[in-house]
Amino acid sequence: MCSHGMTYEVPQLFKNGVTHIREECAECGKFIKYKPQKIDDYVLFFGKYKGKMLKEVPVSYLNWYIQNGSDKKIVKRMKLFLEVV
C-alpha cells in the first residue's frame, strides 16, 4: 500500500477555463488534493468577471457579491481579499 510520501503537482485546466493545481502521488499516481490558490490569485469561475483574478475585479463588484452572492465560501474569500488589499 502506498503511503503518498512523494508527491508532485500537475496543472489541470477545467471547462470554465480556470487552471487548478492537482497534487498527486509520485509512487502510485493517485490524486491527493487540489492545492488552494493564493488569495490574490483566486480566479472567478462565474459571472461577468469569469476568468479574472480577484485583484483584477472592481472592488464595487466584490462588495456587491459579498452582499448578494449565495456561495458562502466565495463570499468569505472575497472578504478576506478585501481585508488584505
N, C-alpha and C positions, 0 to 999 in steps of 0.2 A: 504494500500500500504506500502511496506517495505521501510525503509529509509537506509538500509545497515549500521546501526550503529556498529554492532558487526560483525567482520569477523574472519575467520580462514584460515590457509594455508594448502594446500594439495599438496604433490609432485605428479607430473604427468610424467610418462615415455612415451616419443614419440617413434615412429617406428625407428627413427635413433639412438636410444639408449641414447639420452640426456634426463635428468630429468629437468623439469622446475617447479617452484612453482606457483600454482594457488591460487589466493585469492578468497574466496567465502564468501557469506553472511551466518552468523550463524543462522539467522532467517528463510530465505526462501531458502537457498542453491544455489542461483543464482551465476553464475560466474561473477566476477567483473573485474579482470585483471590478467595478468601474472606479477609476480614481477621480476624486472630486476636482472640479475646476477651481482655479483661484477665483476669488470673489470678483475681481475686476475683469477677468477673462471669461466670465459666465456669458454664454450666448443664448439669447432668447430663441425659442423654437416655435413661436406662435405670433400672430397679430401683425400689426403694421411694421414693427421693427424686427421681424423674424430674420434670424441670421446675423443680427447685430450684437456686439458685446455691450454689457451694461454701461461701460464707460462711453459708448457711442450714442446712447439713447438719451433724449432730453429729460432733464430732471422732472419737468412737468408731467411727462408720461409715466415715469416711475411713481411719482406721487399719486397720479390718477389710479394706476393699477393697485397700489397699496390700499387705496380707499375702496376700489370696486372689484378687484380680482378675486377669483374663487379658489385659487390654488394657494393654500397656506404656506407651503414650502417656498414658493416663488416670492410671495409677499415677504416672508422672513428674510430671504436672500436680498431682496431689494432694500429692505430697511437697513440691513447690515451694511450693504454697499453705500447707502447714503450717509451712514454714520462714519464710514472710513474716509470718504472723499471730502 
